[in-house]
Amino acid sequence: MIAFFRKSGIFFSAFLSICVAGSGCSQSAASDDAHFVVTNTILSADVQPFTATIGAIGNGHRLSVDSGFEPLVFRTMIQTTAPSANRIIAPANVISHYDSWRTGALDGAEVEILRIVDGAFRSVRTDRVAVGGHQASGWLPVTQRDKIIAHATPSFEFTWEPWNRPDAPYYFTVRAVDGSGHLSPAAKFVVVNAPKALPRQRPEAQNSLREMKWSDTGGRLEAPTGFSAVLTDKGTVRFAWDAVHDAEGYVIFRSDVPPSEHRGHFLELEGKGPAIKAGDLAIIRTRFFRAERGKRLTNRVWNANVDARPFKNKLIGWSDEPGNGNWTLVSHDTQTPVSEPGETFLRLSLAEREKVVLGSYNHSGLEQSWYEVLEPGRSYRFEVWMRGRSARPVTFSLAGFYGSNEARVDPIRFSITSEWKRYSGTFEVSKVHPSKQVGQMQLRIEGPGEVDIDNFRIYRDDADFLSFLPEDVARLEASGMGALRTHGFIKTGFATYDLNEITNPGGVSNTDGGNTLEQTLAEIARLKMDPWLQIEPHLSRDEWLGLAEYLAGTFDPEKDDPSSRPWAAKRSAQGHQPWVGRFDRILFEIGNETWNRLFAPWTFPPMTDAATGKRYSSGAVYGLYQEYVLSIFRDSPHWPELAPKLTPVIGGWSGFDYGFDASLASPNTPFMTHAAYNGGWDENEGPVRPDDAGLSSVLTHVLQTGLIRAERHRKAAVRIGAERGVPLFTGTYEAGPGYAMNGLNGAKVTPEQAADQEVAMKTVAAGTATLDAFLMRAAHGQKLQNYFTYGSGERWTSHAPWQKGGQTYPAWDLLAFFNNEALGDMLEVETLRVPTIDLPAARRREAVSNGPLVAVYATRSDDRLVLFIISRRVPGYPNMDHDGSTTVTVDLPITRAKSVTRISQSGNWTSHNVDSEGTRLVSESVPVPETLPILIVPSLPPGEIMIFVFEGTGQAK
């Protein structure tokens, strides 16, 4: 239990937002009024503007996907489990991605072997997967590895999933399990052809299973006999076999190929080099110019969209199947007239009357929040570069609601020629789509003939493609955010980018929303903010060097050879001087939550030093990898220009020591950050309701979690800084209102709960709690804090979408106020008297006794003092004998002021901005108090912030 006050009046918690240990804090008995003293002592010097995370950004990023027709970049990272001269050996589920990648899918891929030697990462070998070297074949269980079929029922009903491959042969066998969990040899296999059409819903299967872990070695039982299979009327398979004496149970296995073709699971390399050791990291890199399902996917995931993503363009079907134009990606000529051409374009080879549709489901209506809602009165533009020999016209159209008679948007038709030409047109919608039906925007092309296509884009007509929309520019400029964190470049999984693609113009990329460094850095520079770059950890040494050159290398077209500085030359051709000259600093973070399996494969495992045998935790490995990348940057001839601007960041987690270990292993990283949400799934908390209990939990989260973690990180930073000999600073990479989401980490959130949560986390109270937490962490010296995220929509966003008014949510409003009006030195505040609360432990929250329900923070810059008075109270909760208001007295370190402005929130603590502007910041000039240096607030409303700005101040005696 955390005791904030003792009866003796000694402050017990090591640190509090309104009081520092050892600063002479005192208190009287808990009361309904509060008294604070703002001192002249600087608690945290030069508090910096808060920052915000951005996802995919720019005009049309939700309407145009994979529209640049660039090569599909596939990358993954594997940790080896056994030594080998020329093989990458790892578990079958890794080599095949849980039976998703077919044998040969990664043939020809580049392989780089990374190893820790004498406390540092080294690249010890670069090679390629041999032709036929990717082997992913063998028997795989149809049930979980801790389940067996009960001995008493030697039968099993197998059901195909709707996404399995229909009308294809599947091979099955069965093995017995003995009392020690060891498997017998396999029964003679049977082959079953799947039905030509699989049901949309998986049929129920009646099987008798029990828990038991089993292994593949040392079995003493004989193989089962009499193994047979019968296809049932409902499209399932009924297996039966003869019982095996002394068996505990059985396991059914399946395969896509006959046993005679089983080769195991590994990657065979084509060259020769240093032997591979167990525990090495292997980064696999390849690109695809065609989408061939027959070469990439197993039967299990044949129609699974998520598994198709690394191998397939979102706009068109598989290139090796009828009706998709036998497409391929073709390199542009060096003198192509196509603007922003990138590396390749799409080529269709169409048969007579063959019709190909390029399109994505990209808009919907008012009953959903995932897709764009088209706005009546707005002009939208489509454009595409094409050439070809087809005489039939091409049609751009909208399908779904806007293709119906009720709200029809007329198709736009045009004819192409044999020369490249940009075709474009505009359209408007007449009414708002009312439902949740998803609509498609599509380009229809009919053969015969060869047709080439590039840069198929759809966007609003009032701004350039992928630039910030006018409302985004206004909102972000008004926010005063110091930096924008580029979340669109991470969480890529296997479908990712190489350096060439990520430095292309916006849209000429398969990244989320088509975002690239060129486009994103230009937009951030336009806002006069700094970038917080998140880059996946899979670049090669040459690519890391290229990134340093792209950011910092100079290039003079009159003097320099492009071949000697290709990345600086590329940036120069895009019209940009070195990026380091556009920003005060470039924050640099490798990956995202590199401890979190949700973001695999770009997470780090524990590793052993090949020279010393020292075992490194996963966090330490992350830190060593960060040092490895920074060492490559230092090898760049452009390091002198990059070094003064580059600010490396470690992303940790408050739940364990991952970030601490990483920071200790990376002494060249000055910032260690963690996530700090107010509730939600990150805190293992379900959706809150906008009632007394729910909003009280939001307001007091800072007491039970935020404060404790901030102090833990502060102490750790001091220890780590001393141990590594280089100071370490703390911060947050994500923070703000937290949310639970249906399906996220197994959570179950009903639509009603989601709606309640939306209201709760966008109330005045939630805004109060957010700024309270940010100010508390600033008091702990955190100079890098990030709000997640800037954007319009539900849950983790800053603004309502246009169809709900477009208003700012309270948390963003308050953070923006601080950025614009309250920067400076944070002053120490002493607590003399304050109402308190006892809070029980809950989930990840610690129990608290005498937790203060009012907080005061103060910042000063020159002759300007800004005072924040925060209520964490809720009327009548948990006691029914108060209305939640508090009389607050503050002793100020000033004796005069030329002017005073009071800022408050309209409405009350439950007002919200979900559907309309229920609350906003209200600023009013008030008389300078005659009581200075004492300020008395007769009634601080519950769950709200009251802010006073004193200008033209003097110092208290």
N, C-alpha and C positions, 0 to 999 in steps of 0.2 A: 504494500500500500504506500502511496506517495502522500505524505503529510505536508501540506503547504504551511501550516501554522501549528505551533505548539502553544500550550497554555502559558509558557514562560514568555511568549512573544517573540521567540527566535524563529527566524525564517528557516525552514527545514530543507525544502527542495534546493538543489545546488544552483539553480538559475531560474528566473521567472521573467516573463516579458516586461514586468513593471518593477523588477527588483533584482539586483545582483548579489550573490552570496558575498558576505563580508563587507557590504556597503552600509551596514547599520540599519537594516530593515527592522521595523517594529509594527505592531498592530494592537488594536484593542479587541475586545470581544466582537464576534460577528454582529453586523448591524445592517440596517436598511439604508444607511448613507455611507459615503466613501470619501476618503481624504487622501490626497497624494501630494508629494513635493517633487517638482521638476527641478533638478539641480543643474549646475553649470558643467558638471563632469561629462565628458564625451564618452559615451558607452560604445559606440561604433562609428568610426569616422568615415565620412564621404560615402554614404549609402548610395548605391548605384540604381539606375532605373531598372525596373523589372523587365523581364523578357517574355516572349511567347513562342510557343511551338506552332508551326504551320504544317499542314499536310500538303497534298497536291494543291497547287494554287493556279490562278490565272483564268482568263476568259476562255471558256470552252473546255476546261479540263475534265468536266463531267460529261460533256457531250461528244468528245472525240477521244477514242481509245485506239492505241496501236496504229495510229493513222499515218505514221512516217514510213512504215514498211521497212524497218531496219532488221538486220539479222537477230535472231532470237538468241540471247546470251544465257547460257546455262552454267551455273557454278555451284559447287558444294564442297563441304569440308568433312573429311573422314579421319577418325583416329584409328590407326592400325592396332591389331590385337596379337599379331604374331610376327616374328622376324622372317624375312625372305630376301632372296637375292634380287628378284625382279617382279614381285607381286605385292599388290596392296591387298592385305588380308584383313577382313573385318566381318562382323556378324552378317548373316544372310539378310536380315531386315535392313541393314545399312546399305549393303551393296545393291539391293533391289528396291530400296525404299518401301519396305513392307509389301513386297510382291507387287510393285507398281511399274518398275522399269524392266523392260524385256532384255534378254541377253543381246548384247551388241549395241544397246542404246547409247553407250558412252565410248564406243570404239573411236579411236583417233583423238580423244580429248587430251589436252595438256595436263600433266600432273607435276605439281611442285611439292617436294618433301621438306617440311620444316621440323626442326629438332632443337631442343634446349641443350646447350653445351656450355658448361662453366657459367651458368647463370644468365645466359642470353640466347635468344632465338637465332638460329642460323638456317639459311636455305641451303640444304645439302645436296639436292638433286632436282633437276628438271628433266622430264621425259614425256613420252606419250603412251596412251593406251594402245596396244597393238591391235591390228585388225583381227577380230575374233577374240580380243583380249578381255572384253567385258563379259564375264560369265555370271549369269543369275538364274540358274536352273537347278531344280531339286524338289524334294517333297516338302510341302509346307502344311502345317496343321490347319484344319478348318475351324477349330475351337481355340480358345485362349490356352496359354501354356500352363495354366494352373487348373485346368478342367480336364476330366476324363469321362468317358462313357461308362456308366455303371456296369459291373460284371454281369449282373442279373439280366441285363437286356442287351444281348449282342446284336444290336441293330441301331440304325441312325437314319434320320430323315434330313437330307441336305436341301437347302433352299438357295436359289440364286438371288442376289441383290438386283434391283432394277438397273443398276449401272454396270453389271457384268456383261460380258460379251455374249450375245445370243448366237445360236446356230454355229457353234464351234465345239470341237472335241475337248473334253476335260478328262484328266486321268486321275484315278483314285486308288488308294490302298488303305489298309488298316494294320495297326500294330498293337500288340498286347502290352500292358504295363504290369510289372511285378510289384511285390510288396515294398521294394526299395525305390520305386519310381523309375526303374530302368525299362527301356523299350525292347521288345522282341524284334527279330527281323520282320520285314514287310511281307504282307500277304501278296499273292499274285494279283497284279493290278487289273482294274477294269477301266474301260473308256466309255464315257457317256456323252452324247451330243446334246448340247443345250437346246431348248426349244427355240424356234425361229423368232418368237416374240416373247419377251419376259414380262411378267406382270408389273404394273406400275408400283404396286405395294407388295412387299415381301410376304409370302404366305406364312401363316403360323406353322411352326414345326413342333411336334411333340417328342422330346428327347429327354432321357433320364441321365443327367450329368451330376457329377459331384466334384468337390474340390480335391485336387491332389497335384502337386508339382511333379514333373517327370523330366528325365534327361535322356539323351540319345546314346549313352554308352553303357556297356557292361550288362546288358540284359541276359537272363538265363532261360527265358521262356521260348517255346517254339513259335514260329510264325502262325497266325490264324489261317485256317483253311475254309473253303466253301464260300469265299467272298463273292457276293453277287450284288447287282444293282438293277432296280426296276424304276422306270419313269412313271410317275403317278399322273392321274387326270388333272390335278391342280398344278402340274408343272414342277413338282419337286422330285427328288430321287430318294428311294427307300433302299438303304443298304442292309444287308444281313450277312452273317458269317457264323461259323461254328464256334461255340464257347471254348476258351483255352483254360485248361485245368490250372489252378493256382493263380490265375490272373486277377489283379485288383480292378482292372477295367481296360479300356481301349481308347485309341486315338485314331481318328480318320485324317488322312493326308490327301492333298490334291496337287496337281501340277498342270501347267499348260502344255508340256511336251512329254513324250513317252520316256520311260526310264532309261532307254538306250541312249538318249541324248543328254542325260544329266551330267553336268560337268562341275557343279558346285557354285560357289559364290566368291568371286575375287576379280581384281583388275590386273591383267598381265601387261607389263610394260615392254615396249619394243626395243629400247636401247640398253645400254649398260652404264652402270654408275655405282656409287657407294651402296652397299646393301641397306635394305630398309629394316628398321628396328621396331620392335613392339612399342607402341606408345607414340610413334611419330604422328604428326599431323600431315595429311595429304590434302591439298587444295586442288580440286578438279575443275578445269576450265574448258568450255567448248562453245561453239556457236552452230546454229542450224539455219539453213537457207530454204529448207522445205519442212513441212509439217507432215511427217509420215507416221501415222498411228500404228501401222503394222510393224514398224521398226522400233517404236519407243515404248508402247504401253502393253501391259499384260492384260489377260482376259479379265482379271478382277476389277480393273479400273477403266475398262474400255470406254464407258460413257460417263466417267466422273470428271466434271469440269475442273475441279481443283487440281487434279493430277495431270490434266491436259495442259494447264497454264504454261509450264516451262517449255513446251514443245509446239505451241500453236498460237497463231495470231487471233486476237479476239474478234476480228471483223469477218473472218472467212473460215470455212471448214477445213478439214484435213486435205492436204494436197495430193495424197495418194488414193483418194476415193472419188467415185463418179459424181459429177455435178458441181465440182469446185474448180474447174478450169485447169486441172493439172498444174497448179501454180508453183512458182519458184521465185526467189528473190535474186535479182540480177544487179550487178554493179553498174553504177552510172559512168558514163563517159566523163572524162575530165572537163570537157567543154559543154556539158549539159546546160540547156537554158533553164532547167527547173530551178526555181529559187529555193534556197535552203534544202539542197538535195540529199544531204547525208551520204551514206555509202551505197544504198541499194534502193531499188523500186520493185513493185510487184508486177510480175508478168503472168498473164492468163493465156492459155492455149485452148481456145474454145472450139468445141465440135459444132456441127450444124445444129441449130436450135437449142444448143446448151445455154441455160440461163444461170448466171451467177449473181448472188446477192451479197454485197458488202454492207454490213450494218451491225449496229449494236443496240441493245435495249437500254435507252439512256434517259427516258423521261417518264413521268407518271403524274398522279394527281394528288388531291388534297388529303386523301386518306392514308398517306404514307409519308415517310421522311427520308428515305434512302436515295431516291432518284430526284433529278432536277424537275421542278414544276415550271413549265413554260409560262411566260407572263404576257397576257394580252397587251397589245400596243407596242411591244418590243419588236424590233427588227432583228431577225437572226440570219446569219449568212452561212452558206455552205460553199466550199471551194475544193477543187481537186485538179491536179495536173494529170493529163491523159494524152495518149497517142495510140494509134492502132490501125488495123486494116479491116475492122468490122464496119459494115455499112449500116447496121441497125442502130437506132438512137439509144443513148444512155438516159436513164430516168433516175432522178433524185426524188424521193417521196417519203412521207411519214405514214407508218402503219400503226393501227390501233385506234385510239379515240380520235386522233386527228386525221385518220384515214377514213373515218366513217362519215355518213351524210350529215350527222349532227354538227360536226365541227371540222369539215373537210378542209385540208390544206392542199391546194392544187399542186400536182406533181410538176417538176421542172424537167424538161427534156432538152437534150442537145446532141449534136452529132460530132464525132471526133474525126480527126485527120491523121495522117501518117507522121505529122510533126508534133512535138511536145507543145501543149498549150494549156494555160490555166483557164478552167471553166468555173464560173461563180454565179451565184444567185441569192436572193434574199426571200424570206418568207415571214409571215406573222400568223399568230393564232388568234382566233376570234373570241374565244372564251377559255376560262380556266378548266382544266381537266378535273372533274369532280371525284373520281374514284381512285382505286389503287391499281388499276390495270396498267401494265407497263407497255409503253410504246417504243417503236423502233424507228430510227432514221436510216435510210438505206439507199444504196446506189445499185441499180439493176442494169446488168450488162448481158447482152445476148450475142451468141456466136452465129456463124463461124468466124474465126479470125484470131489473130494475136493482139492482145490489148495490154498496154503498160499503164500503170497507175502509181501515183505518189501523192503524198501530203493531202489526204482526204480529211478536211477539217470542217467543224461545225462550231460556231461561236456567235456571241452577241455582236451586233454590228456597230456598237458605240465605242469599241475599244479594239486594239490590236489583239490578235490571237495570243493567248497565254500571258498577256500583260494583266496587271491588276485592273479590275473594273473600277470605274470612278468611285463607287461607294466604298470599295476596299481601300483605295488610296486615302479617302477622307477619314475613314475610321481608324486606319493605322497611323496616319499622321497625327490624329487627335489623341491617340493612345499614349504617345511618348515612349513606347517600348524601346529599349536599348538595343535589342537584338532579336532576330527571328531564327528559330531552330528548325532545320529542314527535315522534318519527319518523312517527307515524301521520298527520300533517298534510302530509307532503311525498311526493314520488315519485308524484304524482297523475296525471301525464300530461295528457291532454285532459279526462278525467273528474274534475272537481275540485269546488271549492266557491266560493260567494260569502260575503260577510260575514254575510248573514242566516242562511245555513245553518250556518256554522261556530260561530255564537253560539247556536244552538238547544239545547234539552235533548239529552242523549245519546240516540242512536238516531233522532233526527229529522233525519237527514242521510244523504247517500250517501257520506260519507267512509269510509275503511277502518275496518271494525268499527262504523260509526255513531258514532265518537268526535267530540266537539265540544269547544270551549273551555270551555263551561259545565261539562260533566261532568268533563273532564280537570283543569281548574284546581281544582274542588272536591275531587277525589280527591287531588291533590298537596298541597293545603292540609290535608286531613285527616291526611296523613302528616307534616305540619310540615316539608316540604321546599320547595324553590323550583322554579319551572318554567323550563325552557330551551325557549322556544317556537320552533319552526320553522314559518314561514309562507311559502307560495308567493309569488313576486314578482309576481303578476298582479292584485292588488287595485287599484282605482281610487283617485284622491285622496280622494274622499268615503269610500271604504271604509277607507283608512288612518286618516283622521280619526275614523271611527266606531270603529275598533279602539282608538284612544287613549282615546276616551270610554268604551268598554265596560270597559277596564282600570282607568281612573282617575277617570271622571266621577262626581260625587255626584248623588244624586237623592232628593228628599223628596216622597213621594206627596201629602203634605198641601199642599205649596207649589208644586212644579214642574210645568210643562206637559210631558206626555210628548212632544209634537210638537217641543219645543225641545231635548230631550235624549233622542232615541229609543233610543239604545243603552244609555245609563245606565238609562233607564226599563225596558228589556227585562231588563237584569241584575237590577234591583231587583225586578221582578215574579217573577224566578226565585228570589228569596229571598237575594240576595247583596249585601253592601256592596261598595264599590270593591275590586277585586282587589289593588291596590297596597298596601292595608292588611293583606293576609293574608300577604305574603311579604317577606323581607328584600331580595330582588332578583328581577327578571324578566330572565333572559337572552333575547336576541332574535337569531335567525339567519334570514336570508332564504334560503329554498329549501334545497337539499341538494346538495353537490358540484356547484355551478353551472358547473363546467368539464366535467362528465362527461356524455357524450352518452347514457348510459343513462337519464338523467333529463330528456331533452328532452321538451317544448320549453322547459323552465325553466332554460336555460343561456344564458350571455351571449357574444355574438360580439365581435370587434374592431369598433371604430367610429371615425369621423372627426368631429372638431369642425366643425360647420357654419359657425362664424364664423372660426376661426383656421386650420383645415386640419390641426390636430394629430391624429396617429394614436394611438389608445388601444388597448392590448392588451386581450384579453378580461377579464383579471383587473382591469385598471384600470376597465373598464366596469362590472364587478360592484361595485367600490368606489364609483364615482360614483353607481350606482343606490342603493346603501345610503345614501349621503349625501342623495340625493333623497328617500327614504322618511323619513329622520330629519328632514329639513327640513319635511316635511309634519307630522310629529309636533310639531315646535316651533311650528307654526302653530296647533296645537290650544289652545283655552282651558284644557285640562286638562294641558298640558305641565308646569306647576309641580308637580303631584302625581305625574306619571309620571316626570319626569326623574330624581329621586333613586333610583328603583328600576330603571329600564331600563338594562340592560348589553348593548350591541350586540356581536355576535360575527361575525367573518369566517371562513368555512370555506375553507381553501386546500388545497394538495396538496404533499407533500414532494418530489414528482418534478420540479417546475418552479416558476417564480416567480409563479404565479397569485395565491397568497395574499399575497405580498410586494407585488405591484402593487396589489392591492385595498386593502391596509392603507394604503399610501401615499396612495391616492386618497380614503380615508375617514378623515380625522383624528379624527372623532368616534366611531370604533370602537376600544375599548381592547384587544380580544382578537383575536389571529390564531391560528387553530387548524389542525391537520392530522390526518390519520389515521395511526395508528402501531400496526399489527397485528404480532404475532409470527408472521410467515410467512403462508401462504395466498395466495389469488389477488391480493390487494392488493399483495403483494410479488412477484408473478409467479412464485410457487413452487407446485408441485403438492402433493398430499396427502402428509403425512409418515407414516411407520410408527412404531409404538411400540417401536422397537429402538434400539440404541446410537447409530447414526448419526443417526437421526431425532430423538431426544430431545436429543442433543448440539447439533443445529442449532437446536432451539427455545431451548435454554438460552444459546447464544452469539449469538443474533440481536441482542441488545442491544449486543454489541461491534462487530458488522459493519455494523449499520444504525441501530438506535435511538439510540445515543450520538452518532453522527456527525450524524444529522439534528437531534437536539436542540441540538447545538452550533451547527449552521448556522442554525437558527431563532433561537437566542439572539443570535447576532451580527447577524442581519438585523433583529431587533427593535430592537437598540440603534441601528443605522444608520437605520432607518425612523423611529424615535422622534425622533432628532436632526433628521432632514430635515424632518419634518412639524411639529416643535415640540411634539408631544404624546406622552407615553410610550406604548409598545406592549408588551403582555404576550403571552406565547405559551401555547399549550395544545394539547390534542387534543380533537377532536369525536367520535372513535371510536378505540378501542384495545382490546387484549386478544388472546386466541388467534385466529389467522387460519385460514381454511379455504378449500380449493378445492371447487368445486361443479360437478357435471356440467352443461355447457351455459353456464356463466357465463364470458363472454369467450372462448368457444370451447373451454373446458377439457373434457377427457374423463376422468371419474372413474368407475371401475367400482364396483359395490356393495361388493366386497371392499376396495378402496382407501378408500372412504368409511367403512367400519366401522373400519378400522385408524386412520384419521385421527381419528375420534371418540374412540377410546381415547387416542391420543397427546396430543390437545389438552385432555384432561380428566384428565391424570395429575398427580401431585404435581409432577413436573418442569415441566409447563406452567404450573401455578399459581405455582411459584417464578419462572419466567421472566416471568410477567405482573407480579407485584409488583416484581420487580427492575426492570423497564422503567418502571413507574409511579414508583418511588422515584428512579430515575436522572433522570427528567424533572423531578421535584420538586426535585432537587438543582440542576437548571438553571434554577430559578425558575419553572417552569410551575405556575400556581396554579389552572388549570382543566383537569381531566383527566376523560375520559369512557370508561366501559366499555360495550361494545356486545355484547349487550343484556341487560336484565332480561327473563326469561321462562322458560318450560319447554319443553324439546324438544332437538333436535339442533343441531349447529353453534354459531352465535353466540347462545348462551343461558347463563343462570346456574344453572338447576336442571333436574334430570331430570323428565320428566313423571310423573304419578301412577302410571302402569302400570309404570314402571321404578324406583319407590321414592320419587320426589320429592326426593331428596337434593340438597344444594348441590354445585356443581362447585368444585374446589379454588381456581381463580382468584378467584371471587367471595368465597369464604370469607376469603381473605387480604386482599383489598381492604376487606372489611367490618371485619376486625380493625383495620386501620390507621385507618379512619374513627372507630371507637369508642374505640380505646386509644392512638393514637400521634400525634394532632394536636399541633402546636406548631411550634417553630423547628427546622429541620434544621441539624445541626452539621457542620462541615467534618471530614473524616476523611483522615488521611495514611496512605500505604501505605509500610511499611518492607520487607516481604517478602511474596511471593505466588507460588503456582504459576501458570504461564502456558501459553498455547497459540498456535500459528501456524495461521491459518485462510486458505485460498485464497479468491480472489474467486469468486463464484457468483451468476449472475443479477444482482439489484440489490444484492447484498452486496459490500462492498469487502474486499480482502485485508487481513489483520491479522497483525502479528507481535508476539509476546509479549503476547497479550491476557490479562488477569488472569482467573483461574478462580474466585476468591473475591472477594466484595464485602462491604463493611460500610457501613451507613447508621445514623444516630442522630438521634432527635428528642428535644427537651426541652420540657417545659411545667411551669413552677413548679419543684417539687422532684421531678419525675418524669422519668426518662430511659428511653427505649425504644431498644433496640439490635437491629438486624436483621443477622444473619450469613448470607450467601447463598452457596451452592455452585453453580457452573456446571459442575461436573465430572460425568463419566459413568464408571463403573468400567470399566477396561480399554480406554477409547476416548480418543484414537486409539492409545495405547500400552498394551500388555498387562501392564506391570509394576507397576500400582498398582490398589488396590481402590476408588479414588475418594474415600476419606475424607481429611480434612485436619485437622491440629492447628492451631487458631487462637488467637493471643494478641492481646488488645485492651487497650490502655492507655486507661483511662476518665478523664473529667474529674470524677470523684467519689471521695471517700475513705470514704464510708459510705452505708448504705441501711438503712431500717427493714425492708424486705421485698423479696424477689426472686421473680418468677414467670417460669417458663420455658414457652414455647409452642413446640410442635413439631407435625409432621404424622405421624399414625399410618401404618403401612405403610412403604413405601419409595418411592424416586423413580419407580418404574414403576406404583405403585398408582393406581387410577383410580375414578371414581364414575359410570361410564356406566350400568351395570345395577344397581348396589347401592352401598352406602356402603363403598368400599374404603379410604377415608382420611377423616380429619377432624382438626380442630385439637385438640390435647391440651394442656391447661393444668395446670401443677403448681407448687406452692410449693417452692422449693429454699432451702437455707441461704444466707445472705449470704456471699459468698466471703471467706475470710480474707486473700486476696491483694490485695484492693482497695488501690489503684486499678487493679490488673491483673486481667483476667478471662482464664482459660485454658479453652478448649473442647478437650478431648483428641481428640475425633473428631467433626468435622462431617460428617454423612452426605452422600453425593453427591446432587446435584440437589435439595437440600432447603433450607429456611429454618429457622434456629433463632432465636427471638426471646426477648430478656430484658427484663423490665420491672422497673426499679429505682424504688422509691418511698421517699420520705423521704430524699432524697439530700443530700449536701453537695458543695462545690466542691473540686476537686483543688488542691493547692498549686502 
